[in-house]
Amino acid sequence: MSAAVWKEQYTYDDASRPSGIQAMINEPGSTLSLVNGTTYNSASRVDTQTYPQLPTSSVPGLSVERTYS
């Protein structure tokens, strides 16, 4: 039996801020890819964060939009 392999790839925007994470989980016979993302507003604060839909769910991934005052 082979062990599962977990890999993560990080992406950054032009201002070197974290903008995404892709996690890939490889098991014998299947691969799962989960992608998270982050966008920023003009003041460099987090604007939106997105979370992946789980493959076993019919519910879409979550998107959180932040507001500041």
Secondary structure by P-SEA (a helix, b strand, c coil): cbbbbbbbbbbbcccccccbbbbbbbcccbbbbbbbbbbbcccccccbbbbbccccccccbbbbbbbcc
